[in-house]
């Protein structure tokens, strides 16, 4: 029996979760310090993936993307909740530990991160979901959250797409992080007038009220009447070190930014060593 499906009909590709990271002011580093900083970040990320129970990280040689100062990770969609909780907490703690132990000659790593989910076409995993994940991490909201983080001695600012937030945090699939840990915002990107998406901001150790003045004043604004940093930082309750005992990491390894896949659900190319 002939198919009744029109010849121009295409199936929706399988969904994947995406984690995008971007180092603040990486391009301003002396060239000799770029590779060591990326090496530390690569090792931190590999460690927190393992700590979060996500599994190994596999490079896709057919889908390399070079962001220079960051990386895009493609994962099975089922890992979306783990990318938020516990990974974001582990990532913030790992960055803090590196900051406490780094040599004076080593630059600090301040990181913006985004978590998104959407369909990606194999084998190269191309699609709007990758573009939107990058726009989220480059958005005004993410940069303003990073400004709040820097002013308060925090090294990580994360932005979660509304789709992921509803499927994970709002759906009760995150154990330690709850809705009150996030600040609702609108992600916009200069030069991309067609992009305007609801998102959720998370800065480890900061209550959403601390982020609010930065969103109102712009990415470079310093809120009037800024409180003492110690007063601004929230008690870490469920995101404290006590809730994440035994977490340790050291930085090494190296490599450029790349599009990689975590887990073995959608391996389409040879593994890279």
Residue pairs with C-beta under 8 A, 6 or more apart in sequence:
12 119
13 119
13 120
13 121
13 122
13 127
14 77
14 119
14 120
14 122
14 266
15 77
15 117
15 118
15 119
15 120
15 129
16 74
16 75
16 76
16 77
16 117
16 118
16 119
16 120
16 125
16 129
16 261
16 266
17 74
17 75
17 76
17 77
17 78
17 79
17 80
17 83
17 115
17 116
17 117
17 164
18 72
18 73
18 74
18 75
18 114
18 115
18 116
18 117
18 118
18 129
18 130
18 133
19 72
19 73
19 75
19 83
19 87
19 113
19 114
19 115
19 133
20 67
20 70
20 71
20 72
20 73
20 113
20 114
20 116
20 133
20 134
20 136
20 137
21 41
21 45
21 70
21 71
21 73
21 111
21 112
21 113
21 137
22 67
22 69
22 70
22 111
22 112
22 113
22 137
22 138
23 37
23 38
23 41
23 69
23 70
23 109
23 110
23 111
24 110
24 111
24 112
24 146
24 150
25 110
26 34
26 37
26 38
26 68
26 69
26 70
27 68
27 69
29 37
29 107
33 106
33 107
35 254
36 106
36 254
37 106
37 107
37 109
38 254
38 255
38 256
38 257
39 251
39 252
39 253
39 254
39 255
40 98
40 106
40 109
40 251
40 252
41 109
41 111
41 251
42 71
42 251
42 253
42 254
42 255
43 249
43 250
43 251
43 252
43 253
44 91
44 94
44 95
44 98
44 109
44 249
44 251
45 57
45 71
45 73
45 91
46 57
46 253
47 94
47 249
48 87
48 90
48 91
48 94
48 249
49 55
49 56
49 57
49 87
49 262
50 56
51 86
51 87
51 90
51 247
52 82
52 83
52 86
52 87
52 90
53 82
54 75
54 79
54 82
54 83
54 87
54 262
54 263
55 262
55 263
55 264
56 262
56 263
56 264
57 73
57 260
57 261
57 262
58 260
58 261
58 262
58 263
58 264
58 267
58 271
58 272
59 258
59 260
59 261
59 271
59 272
60 74
60 123
60 124
60 125
60 259
60 260
60 261
60 267
60 268
60 269
61 269
61 270
61 272
62 123
62 124
62 268
62 269
63 74
63 123
63 124
63 125
63 126
63 259
63 268
63 269
64 258
64 259
65 72
65 130
65 257
65 258
65 259
66 256
66 257
66 258
67 134
67 257
68 256
68 257
69 257
70 137
70 257
71 257
71 258
71 259
71 260
72 130
72 133
72 134
72 257
72 258
72 259
72 260
73 259
73 260
73 261
73 262
74 120
74 125
74 130
74 259
74 260
74 261
74 262
74 266
75 83
75 261
75 262
75 263
76 262
76 263
76 265
76 266
77 117
79 262
79 263
80 115
80 117
80 164
80 167
80 168
81 167
81 168
81 173
81 174
83 115
83 164
84 115
84 158
84 160
84 164
84 168
84 169
84 174
84 177
84 202
85 168
85 169
85 174
85 175
85 176
85 177
86 175
86 176
86 244
88 113
88 115
88 156
88 158
88 177
88 202
88 204
89 176
89 177
89 204
89 239
89 243
89 244
90 244
90 247
91 111
91 113
91 156
92 154
92 155
92 156
92 204
92 205
92 239
93 204
93 241
93 244
93 247
94 247
94 249
95 109
95 110
95 111
95 155
95 156
96 155
97 248
97 249
98 109
98 251
99 108
99 109
99 155
102 108
108 155
109 155
110 146
110 149
110 150
110 155
110 156
111 155
111 156
111 157
112 137
112 142
112 143
112 145
112 146
112 156
112 157
112 158
112 159
113 137
113 156
113 157
113 158
113 159
114 133
114 134
114 136
114 137
114 142
114 158
114 159
114 160
114 161
115 133
115 158
115 159
115 160
115 161
115 164
116 129
116 132
116 133
116 136
116 160
116 161
116 163
116 164
117 129
117 161
117 163
117 164
117 167
118 127
118 128
118 129
118 132
118 163
119 127
119 129
120 126
120 127
120 129
120 130
121 127
122 266
122 268
123 268
123 269
124 268
125 259
125 261
125 266
125 268
130 259
132 161
132 195
132 197
133 161
135 187
135 189
135 192
135 195
135 197
136 142
136 159
136 161
136 187
136 197
136 199
137 159
138 189
139 159
139 187
139 188
139 189
139 199
140 187
140 188
140 189
140 190
140 218
140 219
141 159
141 185
141 186
141 187
141 188
141 199
141 201
141 215
142 157
142 159
142 187
142 201
143 219
144 185
144 211
144 214
144 215
144 218
144 219
145 157
145 158
145 159
145 183
145 185
145 201
145 202
145 203
145 211
145 214
145 215
146 157
146 219
147 214
147 219
147 220
147 221
148 154
148 157
148 203
148 206
148 210
148 211
148 214
149 155
149 156
149 157
149 203
149 206
151 222
151 226
151 229
152 203
152 205
152 206
152 210
152 229
152 232
152 233
153 229
153 233
154 203
154 204
154 205
154 206
154 233
156 203
156 204
157 201
157 202
157 203
158 201
158 202
158 203
159 185
159 187
159 199
159 200
159 201
159 202
160 168
160 169
160 182
160 199
160 200
160 201
160 202
161 197
161 199
161 200
162 197
162 198
162 199
162 200
165 182
165 199
165 200
167 173
168 174
169 177
169 178
169 179
169 182
169 200
170 179
176 238
176 239
176 243
177 202
177 238
177 239
178 238
180 208
181 202
181 208
181 239
182 200
182 201
182 202
182 208
183 200
183 201
183 202
183 208
183 211
183 212
183 215
184 198
184 199
184 200
184 201
185 198
185 199
185 200
185 201
185 215
186 196
186 197
186 198
186 199
187 195
187 196
187 197
187 198
187 199
188 195
188 196
189 195
201 208
201 211
203 210
203 211
204 236
204 239
205 233
205 234
205 236
205 239
206 232
206 233
206 234
207 234
210 232
210 233
210 234
213 221
213 223
213 224
214 221
214 223
217 223
226 232
236 243
237 243
241 247
261 267
